[in-house]
Amino acid sequence: MIAMKISRKIIISVLFAGLVAGCGSDRESEEGFLRLRLKDDLSTLDPALIVDVPSGTVAAKIFNNLVRFDREGKIVPDLARGWEISPDGTLYRFDLRPGVRFHSGRELEAEDVVYSLGRLLDPAVNSPRFWLLEAVAGAEEFRTGKSSDLPGIRSPKPGVIEIELIRPVGLFLNFLALPNAAVVPREAVEALGVGFASRPVGTGPFRLREWRRQNRLVLVRNPDYFAGPPALPGVVYRVIPETLTAAVEFERGNLDLIEVPRAEYKKYTASPAWKDLVESRVGLNIYYLGFNCRRPPFDDPRVRRAFNHALDREKIIEVILENRAVSAAGPVPPDLLPPAGVSYSYDPARARHLLAEAGVELPLKATLLFKSDREVLTIAEVIQAYLKEAGIELVLVQREWSSFLHALNQGDFDLFYLSWWGDYPDPENFLYPTFHSDNFGPGGNRSLFSDPEVDGMLESAAATADPGRRREILRAAQARVVDLAPWVFLWHKKEVMIRSRRLKNYRIPLIYNGDKFLDISLAGTGE
């Protein structure tokens, strides 16, 4: 890796910037600041160590990557103003924007990018997201300590970054847009040590002014941001674990944006005072019933198809979920990939026919495992009633979360109720982890589903650089998965938000780190 010379003056400026960030006061002016809620405090603001959505959401305002997601989940330029990919998909060349500065005032250089990406593979850092760059040339040797050199990430000349892969990775730009691939200044990381996680220095549109653990976090506008300073002077995040407390604070005018609590959904959507302030979007998720595909009779696709035909998803969504979801025609959210073509209509007679065809004697007895939760129990009881019409007697088994996961990891179940949430906005993230036979158990394939044809298609898609061809392969893979029905595909839940009247230009992003708050503003505060 390319070494950087660090001057004493730079180290002092970084330390000063970090102290300012950690010791701010809420007495400083917060007029015109956007006021938001965090359900839980952040775990870290060191990009290499981020694994949770709240930390990634805030980090996106403080840092920049070579490329980033926009609100619709598309890859757009960030620190790189442009890039080229070799025809074989193994060499990426990025041209950096000139004049970008860290919050400390130092100008960003290509070596900062080399250093930052190298941290993900550095065994001393032990990043849980090292796998994002595992296809980089020399990554395995560098990560395991067999080599101190990482030849696959380099700067052949100022302002240029080259990343060489040992094999094509169709999702590589998506990986580079995740919070973990954000660019940090080496001198700040080395000067602050573990303190960098709570006193971060980035290049983003906002810098950290204050972070009181389990209480509040304050960001302030970066006036030197390369894309122009954001309209907001700052953002205040308050840690409010209780959902109804957050709703009360919103109604009092102390918060500008919250997720609509289930208990308040009807009130907000029916009230003339609130309904035009509610916005929803189908999230990057899938809720499903997973079968133990290794346990008879659930090793027979006809039995699994019967369960899919036995449920009236639309009615459950309307009555139980109050239309806060859309019916799933497969595992991939519709914003990412159109439905597979194969579908399962509500048809209990068809379900009974399929069970008879599979030689199953009715009533078929099965257990459904799910985590202890009041809303989930209600859903499970409705599912139980529907399946009874099709000749299936479902026994409901509730477990607290750790016990539930243990049972799943041991394969000790007939069926289970769970959801899968995307890490990045690509269909592959809803297919490869969840249905490839390499990922049994905690890897994502909880249903222990194995099909050589699906494996082959997913492997082919992973090695295909052409976006159109990748999409065709993934659509075919989804169609086969739906036909073999390792899951009962239930629904994709909507993210439902309500905003204050003073909040302007806000739209729910498709991916959590897809909004840097560059153009949203507050009425009456300098519009």
N, C-alpha and C positions, 0 to 999 in steps of 0.2 A: 504494500500500500504506500501511497505517496505521503511522505512526512511533511508536517507543516511547522514553520517557525512561529513560536508564540512569544510575543513581547511582554515584558512586565507591565507595560501600560495597558495592554489589552486585558490581561488577567485582572488587574485592579478594576477596570471598567466593568468587567463581567461580574465580579464580586459585588460591586456597588449596585449594579442593576438587579442582581439576585436579592440583595438585602432590601432594596426598595420594594420589590415584588412581594417579599414575605412579610413586610412590616407596615403595610398600608393601614389607613384608618378609615372607618366608615363615616368619620366627620368630614372627610373630603367631599367635595361636591359630587353628587350623583344625580343632579338634575338632568332629565332627558335620557337617563339610562333605561335600557330594556330590562324588565324584571321577570325572571324566570324561576322555575322550580326544578330542583333535583330531588328525586325520590330517595336516592342514596348518595353519599359522598363519593367523590372520585377515588380511585385506587392509586393512580399515579398520573403524572403529566410528562413522564419520560417516554417518548414514542416507542422505543425499543421494548418496553415492558407493558404496554397497553394491551389488554385483552377484553375490556368491558366497554359497552356502548356509551355510558355517560362520560368516561374519560376520553374516548375517541371523539365524541361530539364537541367537547370543549377544546381538545387539542387541535381540532381542525381550524379553530379561530386564531390559534397562537402560532402554528407552524404552516409550512408549505412543503409540497412534494414536487418531484419532477413533473408529474401530471396529477390531476385530481378528478373527482366526480362532480358533475354539475347537479342541479336539483332533479334532473330526470335520469340520473345514473349514467350519463354519457361521459366518456373520457375527454377532457379538455386540457389545454396547456396550463401549466402552473409556473414553476420555476423554469421549466424548459419552454421556450417559445416555439419549438418545433422538434421533430424527430424523424428518423428514417429507420426502417427495419429491413434487414437483408432478405433476399428472396427465399432463403431457406429458413427464415424465422429464428436464427440463432445469434444475430448481432444487432443490437439497438444502439443508435447514435443520437444523442440529445444535444441541442444547442441551447445554452443557458441564456436567460435574459441578462443584459448588462445592468449595473447600477442597483441591484437588489441589496438591501442592508439588513443585518440582524438588528434586534432591538437594542443591542449594545452600541450600535453605530458602525460596526465594521462591515465592509462590503463582503458579500458572499462570493466565494471562489469555488472552482470546480472541485478542489480538494476537500471542501466541506461535504460535498455529495459523496465522494469516494469514502470518506471517513464514516459518514452517517449510515450508509448502506452496509459497510463492513461491520458496524456494531451489531447488526442483526445476526451475524454469523460468528461473532467473537465469543469464544467459549467463556471468557471472563465476564461478559455481560449476561450470558445465558438467557437470551431472549426466547420467550415461548413461541414467537412467530418466525423463528429461523427458517421454517419451511417455505416461506414466501420466496426465498432466494436460493433454495437448495439446488436449482438447476444451473446456477452460475458456475462458470468454469473455475475449478479450484475450491469450490465452496466446501465440499466434504472434507478435504485435507485441512483447510483452514479452521473449520468448526471443530474438528476433532483434535486439533493441536499438532497435527503431523507436519504442518507447514505454517510459516509466519507470513506467507505471501498469498495474496488473493488476486490472481492475474485477470480474472473475469470482470473486475470493476476497475476502471482506469480512466485517466484524463490524458489523452495523447497531446493535448495542447490547451492553453487557457480558454475557458468558456465552453469546452466540449467534454462530454461524458460518453464513454463506451461501456456497454454491458454485454459480455459474451456468454452465451448459454451452451451447455453441452448437448441440449436437445431443444427443439421448438416447444414453447409453452404458449398456447393460444391466449391464456389469461394473464400474461405477464404484465401488461399495462394496468390491468385491474389490481394486481398485487402491488404495483408501485404507487397506486392511489390510496392504499390503506394507511391508517394513521401511523403504523409502524415504520413506514418508509419515509417519514418526514425528515427534513434536513435540519441538523443541529450544529452549533459551532463547537469544534473540538475543545477550544480553550475553556468554554463554559462548563462542559461536562467534566473535564479534568480538574478544573479549579474548584467546582462545587461538589464533586463526588456524588454520593447518594442524595445530596441536597438538590441536585438538578431536577429530581422528580417533583419537588414542590416549589422550585424557583426557576422555571424553565425560561430559556432565551430562544426565540425563534425569529422568523421573518414575517409572520402573519399580520393580518389586519388589526389584531388586538394583542396587547401584552397583559400579563398578569400583574395586578396591583396588590391584591390581597387574597389570602386563602386561609380562612379559619376553619379548621377541620370540624366536620359535623355541624357547621353553622352556615357559612356563606363564602362565596368566591366572587371576586370582582375583576372584570377585564376592562381596560381602557383603550381607547382608539390609538392606533399607531399612525401618527400624522405623516410618516415617511413611507407608508406602504406603496409598493411599486405600482399597483393598479389604481392608486388614488385612495385617500383615506375613506373609510366607511362613513355612512351618513350618521350612524349612532355614535354618541360620545363614549358609550360604554355599555356593559352588560353586568347585571347583578344576578347571580345564581344563589338561591336560598335552599338549604337542605330541609325539606319538609316530607318526612316519611309517610304521614297519614294522608290518604287521598282526600277525605272529606275536609280536612283542615286546609288543604290546598284550594279546594273549591270555595271555602269560606273566604280565604285570603283573596282569591280572584274576584269574588263578588264585592268585596270591600274596596277593590281598586288597587290592591297591593301586589298583584301579579298581572302580567300582560298576556300570558299564554299558558294554558294547561291542557293536559289530556283529559277529556271528558270522563268523569267517573261513571261506572255503570249505573249507580244509584241515581245519578243526576241526568242521565241521558234524555229521558222523556221530558223532563222539565226544560232543559236547554233547547231541545229541538222543537218543542211545541210553543214555547214562549215568544211572543212578538218582540220582546226586549232582547232576546238572545239568539233566536234561530238563524238570523242572517250572519252571525259571527261564528257559526260552527262550520268546520271544514273537515272532510274525511278523505282518506286515500287508502286503497288496498295495500297492506303492508307486505314486506318481503318475508312471508311466512306460509306455512302449511300446517293445519291441524289434521290429525289422522288417527285411525286405529291401526296399530301394527300387529301383524300375525307372527307367531312363531312358525316360520316357514319350514322348519325342520321337524315339527311335531305333527303327526297325523291327527285329524284329517286335514290340517291346515297346510300340509305340503301339497295339496291338490288345488290347482288354480280355480277349478270349478267351485269348490267350497268358498274360496276367497271372493270370487265374483258374486256368489249368492249373498254374502254379507253386504256387498256394495249395492246390490239391488234392493236390499231390505230396508234401507233408510230413506226417509223423505227429508233430504238435506234442506230443501227450500223452506219447508214448514218449520224445521228446527231453527233455522236462521231467523225466520220471521217472528216466531213466538218466543223462543228462549233467548236468542242473541239480539233481538230487537233490531234486526237488519244491520247489525254492526259487523257483517261479514258477507262474503260472496261464496257461492257454491264452488267447490273445487272439482275440476274435470281431470285433474292429474296433480302431480307433486309440484310443478313449477307455477309460480304466480303468473297470471295472464299478462301483466305488464312486461314480463321477460320473454315469454314464449306462448304462442297461441295454443289452445287446447289440442290434445293429441288426436282427435278424430274419434277414437273409441270413447264411449260414455256409458254411464250407469244410471238409467232412469229409475225412479221409485216403482218397483214392480215386485211385491211380495210373492205373487204366483210364480214369476220367473225364478225367484230365489229358491222356492220349494222345488221347482223342476230341476234346477242345477244341483241341489243337494241330493235329490233322488238319482240323478244321472251319475253322481259321484259315489253312489252306493251307501249314502249316509242314512242311518236309521233315525227317524225323528221321535221324540225331540232330541236335538243335538245339544249337549250340555258343554258349556265353555265358561272360563273365568275371564273377566276383564280387570286388569290391574291399572290403577291410576293413583296419582298423588292426592293426599288429603287436602281438599279444597271445596268450599261450599258450592261454587259455581260449577266446578268439574263434576261434583256429585249429581247436581241437577241434570247436567248433560248426560251423564252415564245412565241415570234412571230413565230418561227419555229414550236413549238408545236401547236400553233393556226392553222397554215396552214395544218398540218397533220390531226388534228381532223376534220377540215372542210370536208376533203375527206370522212370521216366516218359519215357525217351528224350532226356534233356537232359544234355549233357556240359558240366560246369561247370569252368572254369579258375579256380583260386584265386590272387588277387593280393594280397599283403601290402604295406602301405606304413607307414612311420612317420607319426605323427599329422599333422605339417604337410604332408607330401606327399599324404597321404590327403585332407585338406581341400582342398588345391589342385586335385586331380583332380575332386573333387565340384563345386567352384566353377566349374571349366571345363566341366562336363558330360561329362567324359571317362570314361565307364563304361557298362556294360550294367546291372549290379546292384551294390548296395552294402549292407553290413550296418551298422546304426546304431541308436541309441536316441534317444528324445525324452523329456525330463523336464519336468513342468509347473512353471510359475512361480507359479501360483495354482490352487486347486481348483475349476475350472470346465471343462465339456466344451469350451467355445470354445477354450481354450488348446491343445487337441489337434486342432483342426480348422482354425481360421482361419490360424495361422502355417504350418501344414504342407500345406494343400491349396488355399488361395486363390491365384489366379494372380498377385496382386501381390507374392507373397513368394518368387519363384523364388530358388534358391541359398541364400546365407547367411541369408536371411530365414526359412528353415524349410522351404520347399517344395523339398527337394533332389531330388525325383523329377521336377520340371518338369511336374507334372500341371496340366492346365487343363480346366475344364468350366464353361461359363457358368451352368448350373443350380446347381452347387455354390457358385459365386461368389455368385450371387443369394441363395441361402438363408443363407449366412454373413453377408452384408451385412445382410440382413433381421433376423437374430438380433442382430447388433451394435447395431441401432437400436431394438430392442424392449425396453421397460422391464419388461413383465409377465413374471415368472419362469416361469409355467406355459407361456405361449405361446413364450418363448425356448427352453424345453426341448423342446417339440414340434418346432420348426424345426430345432434341432440334432440331434435324433434322426433326423429325415428326412434331414438332410445326411449324417450318419454312414452311414445305410443306402445312400445313393447312392454314397458313397465306397467302401464295402465292395463294392458291386456292380461298380464300375468297376475296383477292385483296383489302384490305383497302387503298393501295397505288398503284400508277403506279410506278413500280420499274424501275428507269432510268439507273443509272450508278454509278460505284465506281471510283472516280477520282484518278489519279496517282499523287504521289509526284515526281516531276522531279527536280533533283539537278544537278548542274555543279560544278566541283572541279578544283582547280589549278593543274598544272602538278607536283608540289612539294608535294602534299598531297597523302600519301600512306596508303593503307589498310582500307580506308573508305568504308563503306557500309551503305545504308539507313536502320536504324532499323525499325522493324515493329511497335514498340511503342516508343513514344517520349523519355521516360526515360530508354530505353533499351541499351544505349551505354554510358559507363563511360570513353571512350577515352583511354583505357588502352594500346591498341596495335597500334593505328594509329600513324604515324610519318610524318615528313617533309623531303624530299630529300635534302641532302646537309647541314643538321643541326645535325650531329652526328649519322647518321644511322650506 
